[in-house]
Amino acid sequence: MNRDATSGAQLTTRLRKGRGLRAGSKVAVFAPASPADHPRTHAGIAELQRLGFQVIPAADKSSAGYFAGSSEERRKEFVDRMEEEQVEALVALRGGYGSTYLLDDQLATDLKKPRILIGFSDLTSIQIFLWQRLGWVTFYGPMIAAGFDAGAGASGGYDQGSFLSAVTGTEGSWQLPLRGEIMRTGAAEGYIVGGAMTLVEATIGTSWELDTRDAIVLLEDRGMKPYQLDRVLTHLKQAGKFDGVRGIVMGDFPDCEPPVAGSPTVQDICARILGDLRIPIVFGAPVGHTNRPMLTVPLGVRAVLHAKGEGTLEMMESAVVAP
């Protein structure tokens, strides 16, 4: 554990939440990582408009290789959108790679007021930074060209109920069905952290290294060979990232089939490496990279993980404050 990182116990005492969305709220699109094609971008924006939000498109930038723009352009867009008084939420265009280039000590100083921030995959880097440095609640959920573009309830789309509950609900506790299967039964309370597991791993050694103590940890990814997932989980375990963890929610890991018939599956590896932790574990939730309608999970709030049936996260508080 990097001792410069702020502990979860400290963060929960200064938790910061954005204003909840309502009809007509202004939602800004930003591109912190890779670019997206125009048809998917237009479809994603149209879906947010269908939900009743005003959408401010991403800034016009020229792609730079696999980045949506230069590091300076992407950082400026992010900070500028965060500082616009009328903007109540930021939704990432897509993931890919590049979000980590936005992160440094100055960024924590530049961001004054918490906003709703929604995304997954490469956005994990920003979400962990905002949690560790500023105590911000963020949302692990659909992006413009990776979820919203396919539509509500569609394959490769998003779950509308969990999205609206997360970003509009201010009344306190609510239930999030995980639609997975139980790897180890039980119930445990903690604050939710995590995201794409390779990006969680990449924080190790940084000053915003993710503190997982007393947490319910969400881990998911895609396109990994089982041995590659084994390597990441083993590294996280050896780095102490499962010490003091209260519970674990795993994604369904699409495109991670064994290369040889009969060799260990991702689920086999998770059971072998995590089974001796003796904590509740749910495997196969449609979070982040999934071919099923993607759930929206608030990161930073306290919840109870119920590992029975298909698994449930019982949120103990709202993820936003009243507008």
N, C-alpha and C positions, 0 to 999 in steps of 0.2 A: 504493500500500500504506500502510495506517495503521500507523505505526511503533510505536504503543502495543500492537498486537496481538502475541501471542507467536508466534514462528516455529515451523514444523513441526519443524525440527531440534531446537529446545529441548524441544518437547513429547514427542518420542519418547524422550528421556532420562528423562522422569518419567511415562511412560504408566501410567494407572491403569485397572484392570479390575474389574468386579463378579464376584461368585461365580457359578459356573455353576449352572444349574437342574437339579433332579432330581425324581423322583416325590414329590409332596407339597409342593414349594416353594410359598411364598406369593407370589402375583403381584397387585399392586394396580393397579386401574384409576384413571386420573386424567384430568381434562378441562381441558386448558390453553387450549383454543381455543373451538370451537363445540359446541353440544349435538348429541345424536343421538336418533333415535326409539327407543322402548322395544323393539319387536320385534327390531331389528338388534342392539341392546345385549345383549339376552337371548341371542340366537343366538351372538354373539361370546364371551360368558362361557361358554356351554355348550361351545363348541369348545375353549377353554383347559382346561376341566374334563375333557373327553374325553382331552386329552393328559396328564392326571394331575396338574395343578396345582390348588392351592387359590386361589380368586379372591376378592379383597376389592373389592367394587363401588366406583365413584366416590362421592364425598361427595354428599349430597342438597343441590342448590343450585337456585335459581330462575334460569331463563335471563334474560339481560339483552340484549335485541336479538339480534344474531348471536353473542353470547358465551354460554358455558355457565354463567356467573356473573360477578360483579364481578371486577375485576382482583385485589382483595385476597383474595377467596375462592379464586380459581384459584391464586394464588401460594401461599396458606397450605396448600391441599390438596397441592400439589406438594412443598413443603418438608417438611410433616408426613409424607407417605408416604416420602420419602427418608430421614427420620430414624427410622422405625420399624424396630427391630432385626430383627424377624422377616421383614420384607419383603425379598425378594431381587431383584425385578424390578418395574418400572413399565411398563405398557402404556397408551398413549394411547387415549382413547375414540374420537376421530376428529380430523381436522384442521380445515379451514375457515379460520378466522382468529382470532388473538388471542394466540398464544404469545409474541410479542415483548413484550407488556405485562408479562411475568413477569421480564424481564431487566434487571438493573442491577448495580452494583458489590456491593451487599449480598448478592445471591444467591450470588455466588462464595464469600463468607464463611460463609453459612448452610449450605452443602452440605459436609458433612465426609467422608462415606464413599461411594465409588463404588458405584452399583447398575446393574444392567442397565436400560437405557431403550430402549423399542421404539416406533417410529412412523415416519411419513413425511409428506410434504407440509408443512403449516405447522409441524410439529415440527422441521423443518430449522433453524429459528431457535434452538431450545433445544439441539439437537445441536451446532451450530457453537459456541455459547456454552460448552458444557461442554468441548468440545475445546480451544478457544483459551484459555480461562481456567484450566481444571483438568486438561487432558490426559486426559479420560475417553473410553474407548471406548464408543460407543453403537451402536444397530442400526437400520438403515434397512429397515423391514419392516412387516408388517401391523399394523393397529389393530383394536380391538374391533368397531367398526361400519364398518370399511373394510378387509376382508380376512378376518379370523377369522369374521365373521358368515356369509360365503358358504361357508366350509369349505375343507378341503384339496383341492387339485387341481382346484377348480371355477373357472369363468369368474368373474372378480371376486373370487376367493378367494386362497389363498396356497399356496406350495410348502412342504410339510411337511418335506421332507428338508433344505433349506437352513436353515429356521428352527431345527430341532433341532440341526443341526451347529453353528450359530452360537452358540446360547445354552446348550448342554450340553457341547460338546466341549472338553476340556482337554488333549488329547494332542499339540497342535502343528499341523502343516500339514494342509490339506485343500483340496479342489478345489470350485469353484463354477462350473458350466457356465452361460454367459451367454445362450445360445440366441438370439443376435443375428446380425448379419452384419458382415463386415469392411469398414470404410471405408478403413483403412490398416493394412497388415500390420506385424508386428514383435512384440517382447517388451520389457517394461520393468518395473522394480521401483520401488515407492514406497509410501507410506502412503495409505490410501483416505480421501478427504474428499468433501464435496459434498452433494447432495440436490436438492430442487426448485429449479430454476435461478432463478426469480424471487426466492426467499428467499435464495439465495446472493448474488444481486445486491444485495439489501436490506441486507446486512451492510456494504457498502462505506461507509466513513466512520464506522463505529462502532468502539468500542475492542475489539470481538470480531470485527472484519473477518477473513474467512477467508483464511488464508495457504495458497496452493496450490503453493508452490515444492516441488519434489521429490515431488510427489504424483501419484497416479492419481485423477483427478477424475471423480466421478459427477454427471451432469446429466440431469434429466428434468422433465417437467411435463405438463399437459394443457390442452385447450381454448384454445390460443393460435392465432391466425392466423399463417401463416408470416412475415409482415412483423414481427409482434410478437416472435417468436422471433429473427428477424434482429437486431432492436434490442437484445435482451438479450445475445445472443452478442457483438455488436459492442461494447457497453458493457463487458462482461467483458474482451474483448480489449484495448480502449483503456485500461482500468484496470490492465492488467498481470497479469490473473488467469490468463493462459496462459503467462506467462514462467516458464521452468524446470519446467513441468509434464512429467511422464514419460509419461503416457498418459491416455486419456479413454474413459469408458464412457457412452454415451447411452441413454436410455430409448426406448420406442417411440411416445411422444407421441400418445396417442389424442385424437380429436376436434380434430385440427389440420390437417384437409384444406384444400387451397387453395380459396379462394372462387370462383375462376374456373378452369375446365378448361384445362389446359395451362400454367398459371402455376407458378412454382417450388414444390416441396414442401419440407417440413421437412428431409428428407434431403438435398435439393439444397443448401439453405442451409447446413446443417452442413458438407457437403463443401467448399463454396466458402469459408467463413470459417475452418474449422479445417484444411483440407487442407495449407496451407503450413507447418503447425507441425512436420511431419516426425516425428510420434510415432505409436505404435500407437493406433488408434481403433476401438472396437466400437460399432455403432449397433443400436438395436432390442432391447435387453435388457429383459425384463419386470420392471422395478424401479419401485417407487413407483406412480404412476398408470399402470395397465395393465389391459387386459381379460383378460389371461392370468393364471394362478396366479403371484402375486407372490413374487419371490425376497427373501430376507433377506440384507442385505449389512452386515457389521460395518464401522463407520467408525472409523478411527484405527489399525487394524492394518496391518502391512506385508504386501504382496502382490506377486505378479508377474502382470501382465496379458499373456496370450498372445493376440494378435490373429491367429488363424488358425482355419479351420473356422467354428464358431459363436461362438468366443471363450470364454476361460476366465480366471477369477481364481484363482490359486494362492495361498492364504493361507500365509504363512510362519510364522505363530504362531497360537495359539488366541486367541479374543476374550474369554475368561473365565478365571478362575482356579479351582482346585479348591475345592469347597464346604467 
